[in-house]
């Protein structure tokens, strides 16, 4: 095999390995935000459309439900992306690494 082919295989293995590492870091980040730093995901700032009623304090219960649903949806999107990077990256990295190591 030519030196260019070997370089490309090493490059593909490196890129796939980096994608896998990014996915693992994302999963670790998601776990830390979910279980350790629970306030890190609270980014729902609701401003009332009209002046609040005198007895109302804080966020309305309906707005809290919407914020929680949005937070859950974002976590699921993050987890899906990170798992996809791991599922795709690891086999590609292993394939190209093994093919270069055989030479």
C-alpha positions as CSV (number, residue, x, y, z in Angstrom):
1,X,0.0,0.0,0.0
2,X,1.2,3.5,-0.8
3,X,2.3,6.0,1.9
4,X,-0.7,8.2,0.9
5,X,-3.1,5.4,1.6
6,X,-1.6,4.7,5.0
7,X,-1.7,8.4,5.9
8,X,-5.4,8.5,4.9
9,X,-6.2,5.4,6.9
10,X,-4.4,6.9,10.0
11,X,-6.3,10.2,9.4
12,X,-9.7,8.5,9.2
13,X,-8.9,6.5,12.3
14,X,-7.9,9.7,14.1
15,X,-11.0,11.6,13.0
16,X,-13.3,8.7,14.0
17,X,-11.5,8.5,17.4
18,X,-11.9,12.2,18.0
19,X,-15.6,12.0,17.1
20,X,-16.0,9.1,19.6
21,X,-14.2,11.1,22.3
22,X,-16.5,14.1,21.7
23,X,-19.5,11.8,22.1
24,X,-18.1,10.4,25.3
25,X,-17.5,13.9,26.7
26,X,-21.0,14.9,25.7
27,X,-22.5,11.9,27.6
28,X,-20.3,12.7,30.6
29,X,-21.5,16.3,30.5
30,X,-25.1,15.3,30.2
31,X,-24.7,13.0,33.2
32,X,-23.0,15.6,35.3
33,X,-25.7,18.3,34.4
34,X,-28.5,15.8,35.2
35,X,-27.3,14.3,38.5
36,X,-24.5,16.5,40.0
37,X,-25.0,20.1,38.8
38,X,-28.7,20.1,38.6
39,X,-29.1,23.8,38.3
40,X,-26.8,24.0,35.3
41,X,-29.7,23.2,32.9
42,X,-32.2,25.7,34.3
43,X,-32.2,28.3,31.6
44,X,-35.9,29.0,31.3
45,X,-36.5,32.6,32.0
46,X,-40.2,33.4,31.6
47,X,-41.3,37.0,31.5
48,X,-45.0,37.5,32.1
49,X,-47.0,38.9,29.2
50,X,-49.1,41.1,31.4
51,X,-48.8,42.4,35.0
52,X,-49.0,39.4,37.3
53,X,-51.9,39.1,39.7
54,X,-51.1,40.3,43.2
55,X,-51.3,36.8,44.7
56,X,-49.1,35.2,42.0
57,X,-45.5,34.7,42.8
58,X,-42.7,33.3,40.6
59,X,-43.3,31.2,37.5
60,X,-46.8,30.1,36.6
61,X,-47.3,26.4,36.9
62,X,-48.1,26.0,33.2
63,X,-44.9,27.8,32.3
64,X,-43.0,25.5,34.7
65,X,-44.4,22.4,32.9
66,X,-43.4,23.8,29.5
67,X,-39.9,24.6,30.8
68,X,-39.5,21.1,32.2
69,X,-40.7,19.6,29.0
70,X,-38.3,21.7,27.0
71,X,-35.4,20.7,29.3
72,X,-36.2,17.0,28.9
73,X,-36.5,17.3,25.2
74,X,-33.1,19.0,25.0
75,X,-31.5,16.4,27.1
76,X,-32.9,13.6,24.9
77,X,-31.6,15.4,21.8
78,X,-28.1,15.8,23.4
79,X,-28.1,12.1,24.4
80,X,-29.2,11.0,20.9
81,X,-26.4,13.0,19.2
82,X,-23.7,11.9,21.7
83,X,-24.7,8.2,21.4
84,X,-24.8,8.5,17.6
85,X,-21.2,9.9,17.6
86,X,-20.0,7.0,19.8
87,X,-21.9,4.3,17.8
88,X,-20.6,5.5,14.5
89,X,-17.1,6.7,15.6
90,X,-15.9,3.6,17.5
91,X,-16.4,1.0,14.8
92,X,-14.9,3.2,12.1
93,X,-11.8,4.0,14.3
94,X,-11.3,0.3,15.1
95,X,-11.7,-0.7,11.5
96,X,-9.1,1.8,10.2
97,X,-6.8,1.2,13.1
98,X,-6.8,-2.5,12.5
99,X,-6.3,-2.2,8.8
100,X,-3.2,0.0,9.3
101,X,-1.8,-2.2,12.0
102,X,-1.9,-5.2,9.7
103,X,0.5,-3.5,7.3
